[in-house]
Amino acid sequence: MQKPQDLRDPAALAQLKRATDFLMNLARFHFKATIAFDVVQDDGQRLQFERVGEVFLQRPDRLFADIHLDDGLHRQFWYDGKTLSFAERSKNLYTRIKVPPTIDAMLDMLEDLLGDPMPLADLLYNDLSPLEKRASEADVVGDSMLDGRPCSQLAFRGETVDWQIWIEDGTQWVPRKLVITYKNLPGAPQFTAVLSDWDTATRPPDALFTAQVPAGAAKIPFLGTAAAAKAMAAGAKPAGAKATGGKAK
């Protein structure tokens, strides 16, 4: 029997490994992200939405994310090695949950609870080796310029997703752009993230990873539950407050 052909270009795998090794060896980093993602409607119409945010990571057990959605929502996440806290500042809501003591285990638990993929989370793990293992095909697309910075564009194919990554050339091999196509979902929606303002040297203050719950915020069930979705949609009221009726976006 003929051995199946390996469709993974060694040069693409080598560049990916160089970038993932670089990220894994960083004690800390911060970046900003501009994200666009598709939502395919039941009738097949493809709608695109956006969000912008920034991420601060301190290995092995600190993470903070600040996210602004295009519908006006403002969300923040804090992870301090023991607890994951979430605040929806635009609706004065918060929740928190006990989580495992490492970033990798926390992210795994969070994805299970939410039931949805978290594309950028793949860049936050302490172990990034699964990125290469998931690829059944790998190619070097070529040179590219992003925000005035020379990059190498790589393309990969997997069982359920195809993805591309643009890695900065030089000595700081950070990802500058990520495109994921969910080819097994109806309409093959895409997720695109442009990553900028990388800082791999500055140590964030410890206070950044301590949850800052808004004054008077109402606590809701953890995200991913039906009760949490209902509270987010309606806008929960602090204990003792009276509901005024109506619906909030």
N, C-alpha and C positions, 0 to 999 in steps of 0.2 A: 504494500500500500504506500502510495506517495505521501510524504510528509507535507502537511498543510503549509502553505507559504506564509511566512511572517510578514504581515503588512505594516509593520511598525518600523519607520525609518530610524536607525540608531542615532542619527544626528538630532532628530526631534526629541527622542527620549533623553539624550545627553543634555540638551538645553533645558528641558523640563526639570531633570534631576538637579542640574546646577542651580536653578531658581528655587526649587523646593528646599534643597539643602541650605541655601542662603537664608530663606525665611525661617527654617527650623532652628538655625543656629543663632538667630537674633534673640536677645534677652527681652527686647521690647520693640514695639513699633506703633506708629500712628499714621493713618491715611484718611483721605476724604474720598467719597464715592458719589458719582452721579449715575443713577440707575434708571433704566427704562425696561418695562416688562409688558408682555402681551397678556391680555385676558380674552380668550376666544368665547364668544357668546353661543348660545344654543343653536342659533340660526347660522353659525359659521362666521359671523362678522368678527373681525379682529380689532380690539381696542387696545390702545397703548396708554400706560400710566407711568408716572415718574416719581422718584423720591431722591432726596439728597441726604447725605449723612457723613459722619466720621466715626472712626473706630480707634480706640486706644487699647493696646494689649500689653500686659506685663506677665511674662512667663514665671511660674507655671500655672498661676491660679488667679489672675486679675483681668477683667475685661469691662469696658464701658463703651456703649454705642449711643449716639444721639442722631435721631432720624426725623426728617421733615417730609411728609407726604404731600402730593400735589393737591389733595383735598383739604389741606389746612391742618391735618392732624400732626401732633408733635410727640414723638415717643422716645423714651430713654430706657436703657437696660444697664443694670449694674450686676457684676459678678465678683464676689470677694473671696472665693474659695470655699464658702459654706452656703451662701444664699444667693439666689437669682431674684432680683427685684425688677419690676417693670412699672413705669409710670406713663399714663396717657395725659400729658399736661394740658392738652386742648380741651379735655373733658373732666379734668381733675379726678382721675381715677388711678388706682395703683393696685398691685398685687405682688406677692413674693412667695417663694417656695424653697424648701431645703433641697440642695443639689449635691452631686459628688464633688470631691476636692480637687479635680483637675479640669482644665479647659476641655480636653477631648471628651471625657465622660459627661460633662455638663452639656456639651453641644449634642452628643448622642441622645441624651435624655430629653433635651428640649425639642429636637426634631421628632422624636417619638410622641411627645405630648401634643405637639402642634399638628402632626400628621401631614405636614407640607415640607417640601425641600427648602433648604436655606442656602442658596447658591454661594454667597460670599463666605459662609461659614467654612467651606472647604479650604480656604486660605488661612484659617485661624488655628487649625489643629497643631499640636506639638508633633504629630506624626503625619506627614503629607505623602508618604509612600503609596497609599491606595490610589492616588491620582494616576500614577503610571500603570498600576495593576488593572485599573478599569478600562484602559484603552486597548481596543482590538486593532485599531489602525492609528498611525501617527505620521504626520508629514510636516516638513518645513515649508511654509508658504513663501516666505521671503522677508526681505527687509521692509520696514515701515517706519514712518515718522508719526509720533503722537505727542502733541503739545511741544513740538520742537525737539523732542528727544528721540534718538535712533533706537528702534526696537526690532526684535525678531518676532514674526508672526508664526505661530505653530497651530496646527489643526489636528484634532483627535476625534475618533469615533468610538462609541461604546455601545452597549446593548440597548440602552434606552435613551441616551442623549448623545448628541454631537457637540463638541465644544472647541472653541478657539481661545488662545491666550497670546497676548502681546507682552513680551518680556524685554525690559530695558537692557540695552547693551552697555558695555563698560565694566564697572566693578561693583555696581549695586544692581543685582539682578532681580528687581522687583517687578511684579506684574503691573502693567499699565492699563490693560483692557481685558475684559473677559466677556465672551459671548457663548451662551448655552442654548441649544435647540432641543426642546423636549419632543423628539420625533415620534414617540409612541402616544402622545396626547392628541386629541382632536385639534386640527388646525396647526399642529407643530409650533406652539408658541415659543417665543424667544425671550431670553433675559440678557440684558447688556449692562455692563458696569464699566465705567471709566474711572480709574483710580489715580489720584493726584496727591500732591503735598506730602509725599512720604517722608517721615522722620524716624530714623532708626537709632538715634543717639540720645535724645532727650528723655530723661526718666520722668514719667508723669507723677504728680503728687499722689500720695496714698489716699488722700481724701476724695480723689476723683472716682475711686472704685467703691465708695460708700454711698448707699442710696440716699438721695435727697428727695424725699417724698413731699409733694406740694402741700402747703398748709390747708387743712380742711378736706383733703382728698378722701374719697370713698374707696374702701377696699372691696375688690371684686374677686370672684373665683379665678383660678389660674387660667391663662389663655389656652384656647383649644377646646374648652368645655362649652356646652350649650348655654350654661348659665352665664359664662363670661361673655359670649357673643351677644346675648340678650342685653347684658349690662352695658357693653360698649355701644350697641346700637341705640339704646334708649338714653344713656347718660345717667349712670347711677347717682343717687343722692346720699350724702353722708347720713349716718345714723341720726334719727330724730327729725330729719328734714322731710317736708311734705312734697310729694310728686305733684307736678303742675299739669301733667298730661302732655300729649303731643309726642312727636318723634324727632329725634336728632339724627343727622347724617352720620 
